[in-house]
Amino acid sequence: MTTLLILGGTTEANALAKAVSRQGIAAVYSYAGRVENPRPQPLPVRVGGFGGPEGLAAYIHENAITHVVDATHPFAARMSRNAIEACAATRTPLAALTRAAWVSQPGDVWRHVPDIAAAVDALSGDAQRVFLAVGRMHLEDFSTRPQHSYLLRLVDEPDTLPLPNAEVVVARGPFTEADDRALMQRQGTQLVVSKNAGGTGARAKLDAARALGLPVLMIDRPVLPKRTEFSQVAQVLDWLSHP
Ligand SMILES: NC(=O)c1ccc[n+]([C@@H]2O[C@H](COP(=O)([O-])OP(=O)(O)OC[C@H]3O[C@@H](n4cnc5c(N)ncnc54)[C@H](OP(=O)(O)O)[C@@H]3O)[C@@H](O)[C@H]2O)c1
């Protein structure tokens, strides 16, 4: 009997949950608990960290999990590393459901940086109007660059902000190029800072930046150890039926 654990919080995880539920495969969907109202799922949901790789291994054991699919965001590297370690320790088959990274197109003006720290370094210059699209968890890192006027788009209204000069738009994707272009024009955006998340839901800001001729500081993905990876839900279903 298969009992699947989906490490979620992404569009890909949601699509997998739908497919798994339709097929009647026993599964649990796991959220980190970062947003106030996570999307409902057609599967039992658990919320919150497991307590490192050891905690995840214990969860796998206690809940008789037979397979784990890591469908977390490409920047959720700690969770992905923990899953590799816990699945190795418990000999549980692990696959990742991933999305391709964004690739620049003609007209894009991208400067690549390897990580958040390098993005912070790159913002050491004069004040600019910056669309900082890095998510709530990393705003603190940019507090050493208070000279800029920031546009932030967040899923929930933040209680406090580590940036003195910031405007918050509360919204949840997917977004459209036309709306993002209008937003950036209204804000007088001069630079977009983006993680290379991939996928379609958050791509609009890059299309809008291209249309407006704006530069993008593109934070490349963390590198993870080699693992079984799929890009399609159907491939995961196939893997579950022929492990
Ligand atoms: N990072 C992003 O840009 C981004 C964007 C969109 C959505 N998300 C989603 O938000 C969640 C957190 O991302 P993050 O970047 O903070 O991850 P992270 O830095 O890799 O994870 C930090 C810790 O959060 C817990 N955690 C993360 N994902 C979890 C999950 N799906 N279920 C249970 N616990 C989880 C784990 O705690 P323990 O060690 O205690 O187990 C993990 O060690 C992920 O589910 C991810 O898919 C992230």
Ligand as a Chemical Component Dictionary entry (heavy atoms), coordinates in Angstrom:
data_LIG
# 
_chem_comp.id                   LIG 
_chem_comp.type                 NON-POLYMER 
_chem_comp.pdbx_formal_charge   0 
_chem_comp.three_letter_code    LIG 
# 
loop_
_chem_comp_atom.comp_id 
_chem_comp_atom.atom_id 
_chem_comp_atom.alt_atom_id 
_chem_comp_atom.type_symbol 
_chem_comp_atom.charge 
_chem_comp_atom.model_Cartn_x 
_chem_comp_atom.model_Cartn_y 
_chem_comp_atom.model_Cartn_z 
_chem_comp_atom.pdbx_ordinal 
LIG N1  N1  N 0  11.498 29.997 -0.723 1  
LIG C1  C1  C 0  10.626 30.511 -1.557 2  
LIG O1  O1  O 0  10.910 31.437 -2.336 3  
LIG C2  C2  C 0  9.202  29.965 -1.609 4  
LIG C3  C3  C 0  8.295  30.492 -2.532 5  
LIG C4  C4  C 0  7.005  29.960 -2.613 6  
LIG C5  C5  C 0  6.652  28.927 -1.768 7  
LIG N2  N2  N 1  7.569  28.432 -0.887 8  
LIG C6  C6  C 0  7.151  27.327 -0.014 9  
LIG O2  O2  O 0  7.238  27.769 1.312  10 
LIG C7  C7  C 0  7.722  26.747 2.156  11 
LIG C8  C8  C 0  8.914  27.228 2.956  12 
LIG O3  O3  O 0  9.945  27.657 2.088  13 
LIG P1  P1  P 0  11.359 28.057 2.667  14 
LIG O4  O4  O 0  12.129 28.680 1.564  15 
LIG O5  O5  O -1 11.212 28.754 3.975  16 
LIG O6  O6  O 0  11.951 26.599 2.929  17 
LIG P2  P2  P 0  13.344 26.135 3.592  18 
LIG O7  O7  O 0  14.169 27.325 3.954  19 
LIG O8  O8  O 0  13.954 25.118 2.733  20 
LIG O9  O9  O 0  12.806 25.412 4.885  21 
LIG C9  C9  C 0  13.020 25.847 6.199  22 
LIG C10 C10 C 0  12.314 24.900 7.118  23 
LIG O10 O10 O 0  10.890 25.031 6.979  24 
LIG C11 C11 C 0  10.270 23.764 7.102  25 
LIG N3  N3  N 0  9.588  23.443 5.835  26 
LIG C12 C12 C 0  9.840  23.934 4.592  27 
LIG N4  N4  N 0  8.963  23.453 3.700  28 
LIG C13 C13 C 0  8.148  22.625 4.382  29 
LIG C14 C14 C 0  7.031  21.833 4.031  30 
LIG N5  N5  N 0  6.545  21.830 2.757  31 
LIG N6  N6  N 0  6.439  21.098 4.992  32 
LIG C15 C15 C 0  6.886  21.119 6.293  33 
LIG N7  N7  N 0  7.938  21.865 6.684  34 
LIG C16 C16 C 0  8.548  22.617 5.751  35 
LIG C17 C17 C 0  11.356 22.790 7.435  36 
LIG O11 O11 O 0  11.459 22.795 8.857  37 
LIG P3  P3  P 0  12.005 21.539 9.681  38 
LIG O12 O12 O 0  13.482 21.514 9.468  39 
LIG O13 O13 O 0  11.584 21.841 11.078 40 
LIG O14 O14 O 0  11.335 20.316 9.118  41 
LIG C18 C18 C 0  12.583 23.442 6.826  42 
LIG O15 O15 O 0  13.810 23.038 7.387  43 
LIG C19 C19 C 0  8.035  25.556 1.269  44 
LIG O16 O16 O 0  6.985  24.630 1.449  45 
LIG C20 C20 C 0  8.063  26.109 -0.129 46 
LIG O17 O17 O 0  7.590  25.194 -1.095 47 
LIG C21 C21 C 0  8.833  28.933 -0.775 48 
# 
loop_
_chem_comp_bond.comp_id 
_chem_comp_bond.atom_id_1 
_chem_comp_bond.atom_id_2 
_chem_comp_bond.value_order 
_chem_comp_bond.pdbx_ordinal 
LIG N1  C1  SING 1  
LIG C1  O1  DOUB 2  
LIG C1  C2  SING 3  
LIG C2  C3  SING 4  
LIG C2  C21 DOUB 5  
LIG C3  C4  DOUB 6  
LIG C4  C5  SING 7  
LIG C5  N2  DOUB 8  
LIG N2  C6  SING 9  
LIG N2  C21 SING 10 
LIG C6  O2  SING 11 
LIG C6  C20 SING 12 
LIG O2  C7  SING 13 
LIG C7  C8  SING 14 
LIG C7  C19 SING 15 
LIG C8  O3  SING 16 
LIG O3  P1  SING 17 
LIG P1  O4  DOUB 18 
LIG P1  O5  SING 19 
LIG P1  O6  SING 20 
LIG O6  P2  SING 21 
LIG P2  O7  DOUB 22 
LIG P2  O8  SING 23 
LIG P2  O9  SING 24 
LIG O9  C9  SING 25 
LIG C9  C10 SING 26 
LIG C10 O10 SING 27 
LIG C10 C18 SING 28 
LIG O10 C11 SING 29 
LIG C11 N3  SING 30 
LIG C11 C17 SING 31 
LIG N3  C12 SING 32 
LIG N3  C16 SING 33 
LIG C12 N4  DOUB 34 
LIG N4  C13 SING 35 
LIG C13 C14 SING 36 
LIG C13 C16 DOUB 37 
LIG C14 N5  SING 38 
LIG C14 N6  DOUB 39 
LIG N6  C15 SING 40 
LIG C15 N7  DOUB 41 
LIG N7  C16 SING 42 
LIG C17 O11 SING 43 
LIG C17 C18 SING 44 
LIG O11 P3  SING 45 
LIG P3  O12 DOUB 46 
LIG P3  O13 SING 47 
LIG P3  O14 SING 48 
LIG C18 O15 SING 49 
LIG C19 O16 SING 50 
LIG C19 C20 SING 51 
LIG C20 O17 SING 52 
# 
